[in-house]
């Protein structure tokens, strides 16, 4: 077959099987993978069963319970499906994560229902990233059909990596598979969240800060040390760093400046008790140009100085803090070997979507960094709208436009064909 005819055959196969693809995605959305609590093995087992119905045998990699608990989750079974073509070509991994943040409030559709309205499927993880379980699976199925029915020769292999620790950092997701040498691909594509090609992303430092005071009756507050007031003092000092952060500009297109956010806080025992302990968790996004060691040292310095200033002039011992790093996700930087991926995705993205597809950075952080840190060139691309905001990812009424899902599947299949064709 001539090359244009092969692309047409791919597109036709995806169109003919798209109802199956949406049914597959709906079945994946129906099994909750809210993290926390992070009980993800049931979803992996359901995914493996659905893949088996399509002729794919998934290898199961159950992470030991002590490692899962240490990561803050309940259960993880990662999956690898490998399909070999002829010898002599590269191995390309396609990674998507099944764990997701809980639905939260404000939904007008069942977050596990996979309801389709006006061409969009609603549900948690429809856009990030159970959608790409389906994108990657059906792209591989399309290639398998080319070999069987059109005698198209391909060299190398495709691996589907379906993992379950992106929300908490990835170390017991793809990090576990890579650390234990269960896989070593030559190239990789990770689940996307827009139809841009992403070649770089921010790093992320997350820390848990415990503020210790001394609990007392609210009627005699002077007999205690108010940990909540101490925490407010620390929070003001931390948030003040954002004024400096906004003056730092990344040179990577699509990434602007660093930012600090406090996303969780807990403390006190009752309204009539002076709080003796407050715990909060902060998230500091780092642009690719920043050194994570220096960022962490600076945050610790800011907090130490805030504690010292709060305690000045007090007649009591004052507050003290414990600071624990809970995540360090390094920024993703492009590796030279990713150009073949970028060019193919842009070429086919433009052909299928009818518009130029940019390659740029994103302020998010992802599992791709774990591959890139090991020297495996990778990019982020998958089913999604023009921007992350349009998908409502991590918000109420998350959705995927089914035409974007269809088109992304064609683009991924065409790209794999280019890179593997004998």
N, C-alpha and C positions, 0 to 999 in steps of 0.2 A: 504493500500500500504506500502511496505517496504521503508525505508528512501532513498536508492539509486534510487528507482523507482520514488519517489516524486521529487527528484532533476532533474531527467531526464525529468519528465513531465513539470517542470518549464522551463527547457532549450528549450524543444520542443515548448512550447507555445510562448516563446519569439521569437524563430526563425520564427514561423508561422505568427507572427503579426509584424515582424520587418519593413516591408514596411509601415504599418500603423504608426509605431513609427517615422520613418524618415519623413513621410508626416506631422505628428503632429509637429515635430521640425521645419521643413521648414516653416510652417505656423506661428510659434512663432517668428522665426527670421525675418519674413517679416514685422512685426509691430515694428517700431523703438521705443527704450526706452532710447535714448541718455540722459545722465545725466552728466553735464547740457545739456538742460534746465530741464529735469526731469518731463516731462508730461507722467506719467506712467499708468494712469487709462485706456486709450484706450487698452493697452496691457492686462491689467487684465480682462477687459470685453471680449476681444477676447478669452483669455485663458479659462474663465468660460464657454463661449459658446462651445468651442471645448470639454471641459470636460463633459458638459451636453450631447453631442452627444455620449459619451462613458458611460453614465449612472451615472456620478458623479455630485452631486449638490454642488456647491461651495458657502460657506457663504462669503459675501462681507463685508469688514471692511474699509469704506472710512474714511481716516484720515481728521480731520477738516482742512479747508484751512489755518487758521492762523498758525497751527502747521507745515503744509507742507511748507509754505512760510518761516517760521522761520528757517527751516532746509535747505533752499536754493533750494527747488524744486517747481514744479508747481502743480502736482496732484499725489495722491497715493491712490489706493484701494488694500489692501492686501486680500489674499484669504486663506481660510482654507477648505479643503475637509476632512471629517472624515468618515472612514469606520469601523464599529463595527463588531467584530466577537463575540464569546461567552463571557459572563462575566467572570471576574476572572484573566485576564492577564494584562500586562502592556500596556500603550499607548506609541507608538513610533512615533515621529514626523520626517518627512523628509522635510528639508527646502532648497529651492533654491531661488535665487534672480533674478528678471527680469531686473532690472536697470543695465545699462552698460555705460562705457565711450564712447564718440563719436568715430566714425570710424577713423578720422584723415586721413592722406595722405598716398599714396603709395600702395593702393589696386590694385590688378590685377583681382579681382572678385568683383561683386556687394556685398557690405557689408550687404545688406538685401535680397539677392537673394537665399540663401541656395543652391547654385550651388554645384553639386556633380561631382568631378573629381578624378579619380584614387582611388575611395573608400573613399574619404574625402569630408565632407560637409564644404563649406566655408561660412563665414558670422560672423558679430559681434554677440557675445554671443553664438556661436555654442559650444565653449569650456567652457566658464564661463558666465552664468551658465544656459542658457535656455536648454542646453543639458540635464540637470538634472531635469528640468520640465518633460521631456520625460522619463528619466531613472526611476524616482520615480513613475510616473503615471503608466507606463507599468509594473513595478515590482508589484505594488498593483493590477493591473488588472490580473496578472498571479496568485497571491494568491487567488483572488476572483474566478478565474476559477477552481483552485484546490478544493475549498470548494464546488462549484456547480457541477462539473463533476466527481470528484474523492472522494467526501465525506471525505476530510481531515478536521479534527476538529482543530480549532485554537481559542485561548482565547486572549482577549485584543482588541486593536484598532490600526489603522494606521491613522495618520493625515498628509496630504500634506499641507505644509506651503509655499505658493508662495507669496513672499514679494518683496518690491520695494524700499529699501533704504539701499543697501550695500555700494555703492560707497561713500555716504555721512555719513556713520557711523552706520546705522541700527536702530537708535532710533525711527524713525517713520515707520520702517519696522517691523521686529520681536519684536523689543523693545516695539512698540505700542501694539502688541497683548499680550505680556507677562505682561506689566504694567497694562493693563486693564483686566487681568485675562480672556481673551478670550480663553486661552489654558494653560494647565499645564501638559505637557507630562512627562513620567517617564524616557525616553531615547530619544536621537535624533541623526540623521545623517544629516549633512549639505553637500551641493553641493561641489564636489571635483574639482580638476584641474589636477590630475594625478592619476594613479592607486595605489599609496601608501595610507596607512591609516595614516592620520594626527591626532595626539593626543595633539599637543601644537602649539601655534603660537605667533608671536611677538605682542606687543602692538604698538600703533601709537598715537603720539601727533602732531596735526596740528595747526599752529598759523598763524594769519594774522598780518603783521607788516606794519604800515603806517609811513612813514618818512616825516616829515613836514619841509620844508625850507621856502624860500620866492621867489616867481616868479619875474623874471626881464627880460629885453631885453638882448639878447645875446651880443649886442654891448657894453653894460655897465654891465658886469657880477658882478662887485664889488658892485652893488646896490642891489643884491639879495643874497640868500643863496641857494646853489645848492643841492637840495634834492637827486639828482641822485648820486653825489659824496658821500653824506652821506650814501646812500643806499649801494654803492659799499664797503665803509668802513665796514659797518655792515655785509655785505655778506662775506667779507674776514674773519672777526672774527668768523662768524658762521661756515664757511667751515673748518676753522682751527681746530674746535673741532673734526673733523673726524679723525685726527691723533691720538687723545686720544681714540676715539671710537674703532678704529681698534686694540687697545691693550686689549680690554675687550672681553672675550670669553665666550659664553654661554655653559653651560653643557648639553643642550638639543641637541641631535643628529638632524642634519638638519638645525640648526640655528647657525649662526656664531657670528656676532658682531653687535652692534648698528650702525646706519647710519643716517646722516642728509642730506636732499635734499631740494633745493628750486625749486619748479616746476612751479611757475607762478609769473610774475612780470608785472607791468603796471605803467606808469608815464609820466609826461610831457604833454605839449599841442601842441608844434610845434618845428621844428628843430631850429628856431631862438629865442627860449625862454628858459631861465634858468628854469629848472623844479622846481616847488614849492612843488610838492608832488609826492611821489613814494610809491606804495603798492606792497608788495610781500607776498607770502604764502610759509611757510616751512613745511616740513614733517619729523618728527624725529621718526624713528623706534626704539622701545624699546624691548630688549630681555626680556624673562620672569623673569629673576633675578633682573631687575631694578625696582626702585620705581618711578612711574610716577610723584609724587609730587616733588621729588628731581630733576628729569630730567627737569621739567618745571622751577623750581627755578634756576637751573644752566643756562639754556638758557636765562632767563631774566637777570641774572647777567652778562653774556657775552655781551648781547646787551646794557645794561646800561653802562658798562665799555667802550664799543666801542663808544657810543655817547659822553661820557665824554672825551675820548681821541681825537675824531674828533673836539670837540669844544675848546680844549686847545689853548690858544694864539690868538683866533679870536677877532676881533674888533666888531663883531655883536653878536646877540643872539645865533647863531649856530642852529643846527638842534634839533628837539625833535621827540620822537616816541610815538605812541600808539600801544599797543600789545594786541591782542584779541585771546583767545583760541577758535578755531572753531571745534575741535574734540579731544576727549580723548577716545581712544579705548584701553581698558586694554588687557593685554596678556591673552591668553588661557592656562590654566594649566590642566593637566589630573585630573579628579575626580576618586576615587576608583571604582565607579559603572560602569565605561566605559569598564571594562575588557571583559564582555560578548560580547559587540559590536566588540571590537578589535579582539578577538579570532575568532569570526564567520566570520568577513570580511577577515581576513588573511587566514583562512582555505579555504573558498570558492574562494577567489581570487587566491590562489595557484592552486586549482583544475581547475578553468576555464581558467586562464592565462598560467598555466603550469610553473610557476616560483614562488619562495618565494616572498611574499609581505611584505615589511618592515613597521613598525610603527614608525613614527618619527615626528619631528617638522617642521614647515615651517616659513620662514621670512615674509610671508604675514600676514595680519590680516583679520578676517572674522566676520560674524554675530554669529558664534557659541559661541563666548565669552559671548553674552547676555544671552544665555541659561545657560552656565556654571556658570556665576555669580549668577544665581538664584538656583544653586545646582542641575541642570539637567545634568547628565553625557552625553557627546556628543563626536562625532568624525567627521572628515571630510573625506568623501569618495564619489566618483561619477565617471562620465565618464570623461576620460582624458588620455593623453599619459603617458609615463614614467616620464617625467619632464614637468614643466610649460612652459619652453622655447619652447618645441616642439609644443605646442598648438598655439603659437603666441598670447596668451591672452594679451589683451590691445594693440596689435600691428596690423599692416596691415596684411591682409590675415589670420586672425584667422580661425582655422579649427578644426574639430573633425574627427578622424579616425572612420568610422562607425563600424568597428569591435570592437574598444574599447567601443563604445556606447552599442553595443549588449552585450558584455561580462560584462560590469558594471551592466547592467540591470539584468542579471542572478545572479550576485553576491549579489546585494541588495535584490532581491526576495528570494534567498536561505537563506540569513541572517535573514530576517524578519520571514521566516518560522521557523527557529531554535528557535527564541526568542518568537514566539507566538504559536507554536504547542502545542495543549492540551496534 
